[in-house]
């Protein structure tokens, strides 16, 4: 545990100090934790850890009921002593202080043979390693000192790693002058993406090896001993936010109108992103890997993919699809819904009313009063509805938008609210349009609740 390694990053040529833990030791720690009880374990049969998944499942609940698990089990489990063990990955950055520019990004894993409730406990997550924030300024300065031939550069010359400090930005500027590169900032973005996957490749090396070789283990479960169990590992999905997911897939993080594609899952053009019936070919490691191998930069640009060797292309994901990491980064409620879909609904409604109109201000005041009447301090499980500045205020916590939409819904459904809306012309006088807004908000709130279900038919 706590293996320290220094590597020269291939993109920026900066030095990165990597702190990693041996993957086998991390999994051993999770398997032997004394706080794990039989009810925390997730097997297809409570008495038999080798039992296959049920063939007649009519619901989706925990990990062992999904298509990813079932089809991977059918293809990989070939011996009676084998157990399929999903490995969930979690990657997210955390700030170390308000006034310190030192974020820490941990790459963590949990075992899918533990239940969802058990995986909510912090001790059932182990850390494979940490992604540092390397600075190329220090390495670049040392390289200039060494290249100057000064006597003080003798010791740094022997201390520096191969190619450290030879920043590609100078090469990019020369290429820009020759008309080969459009923008140096694009090269900076590519450098960061290449460096990220180089660090991830270093962290994931132990896990990739473990997936190839497997792990033989004497399992103690429910008071019984099962010697010689062979664990077979795969990654069903990665828990990360939208920005991190794009980076892990090697996709562009720029989402402006002139980007060819916004989606990391498929090849849907940007101008078709709002078409819910659009069907396009899925992105796969095989397709993108061929373009990278051929150095087809124009082909990668059309797919909005970076020209890099993706560290996750070595990892085994669910065998229900050939998408690999591109199919293993699902949308997450925080950014896609609470901070994405919900604010858009509120903003679109008030844009229809007239953002600076008298009706908008009156509706905001009415909604604020409804929210105050709805608020109850004892009901901690209910959404917050009391907002001092009304429901149009900025900077809100993500979960507060549930209360914003709830109050907006009640305001739209109220007779007084509809009377105010009718002043804004024929659009809101037509009850069909009012009913459409009610259906949109009600469905969105139901959708949010449904996504939190522990079991779905």
C-alpha positions as CSV (number, residue, x, y, z in Angstrom):
1,X,0.0,0.0,0.0
2,X,1.2,3.6,-0.7
3,X,3.5,2.7,-3.6
4,X,5.3,5.9,-4.7
5,X,6.4,6.2,-8.3
6,X,7.5,9.2,-10.5
7,X,6.7,9.2,-14.2
8,X,7.3,11.7,-17.0
9,X,4.0,12.5,-18.6
10,X,3.9,12.0,-22.4
11,X,1.8,15.0,-23.1
12,X,3.2,18.0,-21.1
13,X,6.5,16.2,-20.3
14,X,6.0,17.2,-16.6
15,X,6.9,15.0,-13.7
16,X,4.1,13.4,-11.8
17,X,4.4,11.8,-8.4
18,X,2.0,8.8,-8.4
19,X,0.7,7.2,-5.2
20,X,-0.9,3.8,-5.9
21,X,-2.0,0.7,-4.0
22,X,-1.6,-2.8,-5.2
23,X,-5.0,-3.9,-6.7
24,X,-4.8,-7.4,-5.1
25,X,-4.1,-5.9,-1.7
26,X,-7.1,-3.5,-2.0
27,X,-9.4,-6.4,-3.0
28,X,-8.0,-8.5,-0.1
29,X,-8.8,-5.7,2.3
30,X,-12.4,-5.5,1.0
31,X,-12.8,-9.3,1.2
32,X,-11.5,-9.7,4.8
33,X,-13.1,-6.6,6.4
34,X,-14.5,-8.0,9.7
35,X,-17.4,-5.5,9.5
36,X,-19.0,-7.3,6.6
37,X,-21.9,-9.6,7.6
38,X,-23.7,-12.3,5.5
39,X,-26.6,-9.9,4.8
40,X,-24.1,-7.5,3.2
41,X,-23.2,-10.1,0.5
42,X,-24.9,-10.2,-2.9
43,X,-25.1,-13.7,-4.4
44,X,-27.7,-15.2,-6.6
45,X,-28.7,-17.6,-3.8
46,X,-28.4,-16.9,-0.1
47,X,-27.1,-20.4,0.6
48,X,-25.0,-21.0,-2.6
49,X,-22.5,-18.3,-3.7
50,X,-22.0,-20.3,-7.0
51,X,-25.6,-20.3,-8.0
52,X,-26.3,-18.8,-11.5
53,X,-28.6,-15.8,-12.0
54,X,-32.3,-16.5,-12.2
55,X,-33.5,-17.1,-15.7
56,X,-37.0,-15.6,-15.3
57,X,-36.2,-12.2,-13.7
58,X,-39.0,-9.6,-14.4
59,X,-37.4,-6.7,-12.5
60,X,-34.1,-4.8,-12.2
61,X,-32.8,-4.2,-8.7
62,X,-29.2,-4.7,-7.6
63,X,-26.1,-5.4,-9.7
64,X,-26.8,-9.1,-10.2
65,X,-30.2,-8.5,-12.0
66,X,-29.0,-6.3,-14.8
67,X,-28.2,-7.2,-18.4
68,X,-24.5,-6.4,-18.0
69,X,-24.1,-8.9,-15.1
70,X,-26.3,-11.7,-16.6
71,X,-24.7,-11.8,-20.1
72,X,-21.2,-11.5,-18.7
73,X,-21.9,-14.4,-16.3
74,X,-23.1,-16.5,-19.2
75,X,-20.0,-15.9,-21.2
76,X,-17.2,-15.9,-18.5
77,X,-18.4,-18.4,-15.9
78,X,-17.3,-21.8,-17.3
79,X,-16.2,-23.7,-14.1
80,X,-18.2,-24.8,-11.0
81,X,-15.8,-23.0,-8.6
82,X,-16.0,-19.6,-10.3
83,X,-17.8,-16.5,-9.0
84,X,-18.4,-13.4,-11.1
85,X,-17.3,-10.3,-9.1
86,X,-18.3,-6.9,-10.6
87,X,-15.9,-4.1,-9.7
88,X,-17.5,-0.7,-9.4
89,X,-15.2,2.2,-10.1
90,X,-15.6,5.7,-8.7
91,X,-13.6,8.7,-9.9
92,X,-14.2,12.3,-8.7
93,X,-12.1,15.2,-7.5
94,X,-12.3,16.8,-4.1
95,X,-11.0,20.2,-3.0
96,X,-8.6,20.2,0.0
97,X,-9.5,23.8,1.0
98,X,-11.3,27.0,0.0
99,X,-8.1,29.0,-0.5
100,X,-5.9,26.2,-1.8
101,X,-5.6,25.1,-5.5
102,X,-4.8,21.5,-4.6
103,X,-7.6,19.2,-5.7
104,X,-7.3,15.4,-5.0
105,X,-8.8,12.9,-7.4
106,X,-9.1,9.4,-6.0
107,X,-9.7,6.3,-8.2
108,X,-11.7,4.0,-5.9
109,X,-13.3,0.5,-6.3
110,X,-16.0,-1.5,-4.6
111,X,-16.9,-5.2,-5.0
112,X,-20.2,-6.1,-6.6
113,X,-20.5,-9.1,-4.4
114,X,-21.7,-6.6,-1.7
115,X,-25.2,-5.2,-1.8
116,X,-26.1,-1.6,-2.7
117,X,-26.9,-0.8,0.9
118,X,-23.5,-2.2,2.0
119,X,-21.7,-0.2,-0.7
120,X,-23.0,3.0,0.8
121,X,-20.6,2.4,3.7
122,X,-17.2,4.1,3.2
123,X,-15.1,1.1,4.5
124,X,-16.3,-1.0,1.6
125,X,-14.5,1.2,-0.9
126,X,-10.8,0.8,-1.5
127,X,-8.4,3.3,-3.3
128,X,-6.4,2.1,-6.3
129,X,-4.5,5.4,-6.5
130,X,-4.6,9.2,-6.8
131,X,-4.5,11.4,-9.8
132,X,-2.1,14.3,-9.0
133,X,-2.2,17.8,-10.5
134,X,1.3,18.0,-12.1
135,X,2.7,21.3,-13.1
136,X,4.8,21.6,-16.2
137,X,6.3,24.9,-15.1
138,X,8.8,23.4,-12.7
139,X,9.8,20.7,-15.2
140,X,10.1,23.2,-18.0
141,X,12.3,25.5,-15.8
142,X,14.6,22.7,-14.9
143,X,14.9,21.7,-18.5
144,X,15.9,25.2,-19.5
145,X,18.5,25.3,-16.7
146,X,20.0,22.0,-17.9
147,X,20.0,23.0,-21.6
148,X,21.7,26.3,-20.7
149,X,24.9,24.4,-19.8
150,X,25.2,26.3,-16.5
151,X,27.2,24.5,-13.7
152,X,24.0,24.6,-11.4
153,X,22.2,22.4,-14.0
154,X,24.6,19.4,-13.5
155,X,22.7,17.8,-10.6
156,X,19.2,18.4,-12.1
157,X,20.5,16.8,-15.3
158,X,21.0,13.5,-13.5
159,X,17.7,13.9,-11.5
160,X,15.4,14.6,-14.4
161,X,13.4,11.8,-16.0
162,X,13.7,11.1,-19.7
163,X,12.1,13.8,-21.9
164,X,11.0,15.7,-18.8
165,X,10.4,19.4,-19.4
166,X,10.4,19.2,-23.2
167,X,7.0,20.9,-23.4
168,X,5.1,20.3,-26.7
169,X,3.7,23.9,-26.7
170,X,6.9,25.2,-28.4
171,X,6.4,22.5,-31.1
172,X,2.8,23.6,-31.4
173,X,3.7,27.2,-31.9
174,X,6.1,26.2,-34.7
175,X,3.4,24.1,-36.2
176,X,0.9,27.0,-36.0
177,X,3.3,29.3,-37.9
178,X,3.7,26.7,-40.6
179,X,-0.1,26.4,-40.8
180,X,-0.2,22.8,-39.5
181,X,-2.1,23.6,-36.2
182,X,-5.1,26.0,-35.9
183,X,-4.9,26.8,-32.2
184,X,-2.3,26.2,-29.6
185,X,-5.0,26.0,-26.9
186,X,-6.2,22.8,-28.6
187,X,-2.8,21.3,-28.1
188,X,-2.9,22.2,-24.4
189,X,-6.2,20.4,-24.1
190,X,-4.8,17.4,-25.9
191,X,-1.7,17.4,-23.6
192,X,-3.9,17.3,-20.5
193,X,-6.0,14.4,-22.0
194,X,-3.0,12.4,-22.9
195,X,-1.5,13.0,-19.4
196,X,-4.7,12.0,-17.7
197,X,-4.8,8.7,-19.5
198,X,-1.1,8.1,-18.9
199,X,-1.7,8.4,-15.1
200,X,-4.8,6.3,-15.3
201,X,-2.9,3.6,-17.2
202,X,-0.4,3.5,-14.3
203,X,-3.1,3.3,-11.7
204,X,-5.2,0.7,-13.5
205,X,-2.2,-1.6,-14.4
206,X,-2.8,-3.9,-11.4
207,X,-6.5,-4.1,-12.0
208,X,-6.0,-5.0,-15.7
209,X,-3.5,-7.8,-14.7
210,X,-6.0,-9.1,-12.1
211,X,-8.8,-9.3,-14.7
212,X,-6.6,-11.4,-17.0
213,X,-5.3,-13.7,-14.3
214,X,-8.2,-13.9,-11.9
215,X,-7.9,-14.4,-8.1
216,X,-8.1,-17.7,-6.2
217,X,-9.5,-17.3,-2.7
218,X,-10.8,-19.3,0.2
219,X,-14.2,-17.7,0.8
220,X,-15.8,-17.6,4.2
221,X,-19.5,-16.9,3.8
222,X,-22.4,-17.4,6.2
223,X,-20.4,-19.6,8.6
224,X,-19.2,-21.9,5.8
225,X,-15.8,-22.3,4.1
226,X,-15.5,-22.4,0.3
227,X,-11.9,-23.2,-0.6
228,X,-10.4,-22.5,-4.0
229,X,-12.9,-20.0,-5.2
230,X,-11.9,-18.4,-8.5
231,X,-13.1,-14.8,-8.7
232,X,-13.7,-13.5,-12.3
233,X,-13.7,-9.7,-12.4
234,X,-15.3,-7.1,-14.8
235,X,-16.4,-3.5,-14.5
236,X,-20.1,-2.9,-15.0
237,X,-19.9,0.9,-14.9
238,X,-17.9,3.9,-13.6
239,X,-19.4,6.4,-11.1
240,X,-18.3,9.9,-12.2
241,X,-19.8,13.2,-13.2
242,X,-20.5,14.4,-16.7
243,X,-17.2,16.2,-17.3
244,X,-15.1,13.3,-15.9
245,X,-17.0,10.8,-18.0
246,X,-16.2,12.7,-21.2
247,X,-12.5,12.8,-20.2
248,X,-12.5,9.0,-19.4
249,X,-14.0,8.3,-22.8
250,X,-11.5,10.6,-24.5
251,X,-14.3,12.8,-25.9
252,X,-14.1,16.5,-26.3
253,X,-15.2,18.4,-23.2
254,X,-16.1,21.5,-25.3
255,X,-19.9,21.7,-25.9
256,X,-20.2,24.7,-28.2
257,X,-22.2,24.6,-31.4
258,X,-19.2,24.1,-33.7
259,X,-18.2,20.8,-32.1
260,X,-19.1,17.9,-34.4
261,X,-20.6,15.6,-31.7
262,X,-21.7,16.1,-28.1
263,X,-22.4,12.5,-27.2
264,X,-19.8,10.1,-25.8
265,X,-22.0,7.1,-26.4
266,X,-22.9,7.3,-30.1
267,X,-22.1,9.3,-33.3
268,X,-25.1,11.6,-33.1
269,X,-24.3,15.0,-34.7
270,X,-24.6,18.1,-32.5
271,X,-27.5,19.4,-34.5
272,X,-29.5,16.2,-33.9
273,X,-28.8,16.1,-30.1
274,X,-32.4,17.3,-29.4
275,X,-34.0,14.6,-31.6
276,X,-35.2,12.0,-29.2
277,X,-35.8,9.5,-32.1
278,X,-32.3,9.9,-33.5
279,X,-30.5,6.5,-33.9
280,X,-26.8,6.5,-34.8
281,X,-24.0,4.0,-34.6
282,X,-22.5,3.5,-31.2
283,X,-18.9,4.5,-30.3
284,X,-16.7,1.5,-29.5
285,X,-13.0,1.1,-28.6
286,X,-12.5,-0.9,-31.8
287,X,-13.7,2.0,-34.1
288,X,-11.8,4.7,-32.2
289,X,-8.7,2.6,-31.6
290,X,-8.3,2.0,-35.3
291,X,-8.4,5.8,-36.0
292,X,-5.8,6.4,-33.2
293,X,-3.6,3.6,-34.6
294,X,-3.7,5.2,-38.1
295,X,-3.3,8.7,-36.6
296,X,-6.4,9.7,-38.5
297,X,-6.9,13.1,-36.8
298,X,-9.6,14.2,-39.2
299,X,-11.6,11.0,-38.6
300,X,-11.3,11.5,-34.8
301,X,-12.3,15.2,-35.1
302,X,-15.5,14.2,-36.9
303,X,-16.3,12.0,-33.8
304,X,-15.2,14.7,-31.3
305,X,-12.6,12.2,-29.9
306,X,-9.1,13.0,-28.7
307,X,-6.1,11.5,-30.4
308,X,-4.8,9.4,-27.5
309,X,-4.4,5.8,-26.2
310,X,-7.3,5.4,-23.8
311,X,-6.3,3.7,-20.6
312,X,-9.8,2.1,-20.2
313,X,-9.5,0.2,-23.5
314,X,-7.5,-2.4,-21.6
315,X,-10.1,-2.8,-18.9
316,X,-12.8,-5.5,-19.3
317,X,-16.3,-4.1,-19.0
318,X,-19.7,-5.8,-19.3
319,X,-19.8,-8.2,-22.2
320,X,-23.5,-7.3,-23.1
321,X,-22.0,-4.7,-25.4
322,X,-18.8,-3.9,-27.2
323,X,-18.9,-0.3,-26.2
324,X,-16.4,-0.6,-23.3
325,X,-15.9,2.6,-21.4
326,X,-18.2,4.5,-23.9
327,X,-21.2,2.5,-22.6
328,X,-20.0,2.4,-19.0
329,X,-20.4,6.1,-18.0
330,X,-24.1,6.6,-17.5
331,X,-25.6,10.0,-16.9
332,X,-25.8,11.1,-13.3
333,X,-28.8,12.7,-11.6
334,X,-26.8,15.7,-10.1
335,X,-25.7,17.4,-13.4
336,X,-28.0,15.8,-16.0
337,X,-31.3,16.4,-14.1
338,X,-31.1,18.5,-11.0
339,X,-28.6,21.0,-12.4
340,X,-29.5,20.4,-16.1
341,X,-33.1,19.5,-16.9
342,X,-34.8,21.1,-14.0
343,X,-33.3,24.6,-14.2
344,X,-34.0,24.6,-18.0
345,X,-37.7,24.0,-17.3
346,X,-38.0,26.9,-14.9
347,X,-36.0,29.2,-17.1
348,X,-38.0,28.3,-20.2
349,X,-41.3,28.9,-18.4
350,X,-40.3,32.4,-17.3
351,X,-38.9,33.2,-20.7
352,X,-42.4,32.3,-22.1
353,X,-44.0,34.6,-19.5
354,X,-41.5,37.3,-20.2
355,X,-38.4,37.5,-18.0
356,X,-38.7,41.2,-17.1
357,X,-42.5,41.3,-17.2
358,X,-44.8,42.3,-14.4
359,X,-46.5,38.9,-14.6
360,X,-43.2,37.1,-14.0
361,X,-42.6,39.1,-10.9
362,X,-46.2,38.5,-9.6
363,X,-45.9,34.8,-10.3
364,X,-42.6,34.7,-8.5
365,X,-44.2,36.4,-5.5
366,X,-47.1,34.0,-5.5
367,X,-44.8,31.0,-5.8
368,X,-42.8,32.2,-2.9
369,X,-45.9,32.5,-0.8
370,X,-47.0,28.9,-1.7
371,X,-43.6,27.7,-0.8
372,X,-43.8,29.3,2.6
373,X,-47.2,27.7,3.3
374,X,-45.9,24.3,2.2
375,X,-42.7,24.3,4.3
376,X,-42.7,22.1,7.4
377,X,-39.6,21.8,9.6
378,X,-40.4,18.3,10.8
379,X,-40.7,16.8,7.3
380,X,-37.0,16.4,6.5
381,X,-37.6,13.9,3.7
382,X,-39.8,16.4,1.8
383,X,-38.1,18.9,-0.6
384,X,-37.3,22.4,0.5
385,X,-40.0,24.8,-0.7
386,X,-39.3,28.1,1.2
387,X,-37.0,30.4,-0.8
388,X,-36.5,33.9,0.4
389,X,-35.8,35.3,-3.0
390,X,-38.6,33.3,-4.7
391,X,-38.1,30.5,-7.2
392,X,-36.2,32.6,-9.8
393,X,-33.1,33.1,-7.6
394,X,-29.7,31.9,-8.8
395,X,-27.1,29.8,-7.1
396,X,-29.1,27.0,-5.5
397,X,-28.1,23.6,-4.2
398,X,-28.9,20.8,-6.7
399,X,-31.6,19.2,-4.6
400,X,-33.3,22.5,-4.1
401,X,-34.5,22.5,-7.7
402,X,-36.9,19.7,-6.8
403,X,-38.7,22.1,-4.5
404,X,-38.5,24.9,-7.1
405,X,-40.3,22.7,-9.6
406,X,-42.9,21.5,-7.0
407,X,-43.8,25.1,-6.1
408,X,-43.9,26.1,-9.8
409,X,-46.2,23.3,-10.5
410,X,-48.6,24.3,-7.7
411,X,-48.5,27.9,-8.9
412,X,-49.3,26.9,-12.5
413,X,-52.2,24.7,-11.3
414,X,-53.7,27.3,-9.0
415,X,-56.6,29.5,-10.3
416,X,-54.8,32.7,-9.3
417,X,-51.6,31.6,-11.1
418,X,-53.6,30.8,-14.3
419,X,-55.3,34.2,-14.1
420,X,-51.9,35.9,-14.0
421,X,-50.6,33.8,-16.9
422,X,-53.6,34.6,-19.0
423,X,-52.5,38.3,-19.1
424,X,-49.5,37.2,-21.3
425,X,-51.5,36.7,-24.4
426,X,-53.3,33.8,-26.2
427,X,-50.6,31.2,-25.5
428,X,-51.5,30.8,-21.8
429,X,-55.2,31.4,-22.4
430,X,-55.3,28.1,-24.3
431,X,-55.8,25.5,-21.5
432,X,-54.1,22.9,-23.7
433,X,-50.8,24.7,-23.3
434,X,-51.3,25.1,-19.6
435,X,-51.9,21.3,-19.3
436,X,-48.8,20.6,-21.3
437,X,-46.7,22.6,-18.8
438,X,-48.4,20.8,-15.9
439,X,-47.7,17.4,-17.6
440,X,-44.0,18.3,-18.3
441,X,-43.3,19.3,-14.6
442,X,-45.3,16.4,-13.1
443,X,-43.5,13.9,-15.3
444,X,-40.1,15.4,-14.5
445,X,-40.7,15.1,-10.8
446,X,-42.0,11.6,-11.2
447,X,-38.9,10.7,-13.3
448,X,-36.6,12.0,-10.5
449,X,-38.4,9.8,-7.9
450,X,-38.5,6.8,-10.2
451,X,-34.7,7.0,-10.8
452,X,-34.2,6.6,-7.1
453,X,-36.2,3.4,-6.9
454,X,-34.4,0.4,-5.4
455,X,-36.4,-1.9,-7.7
456,X,-37.8,-1.4,-11.2
457,X,-40.2,-3.7,-13.1
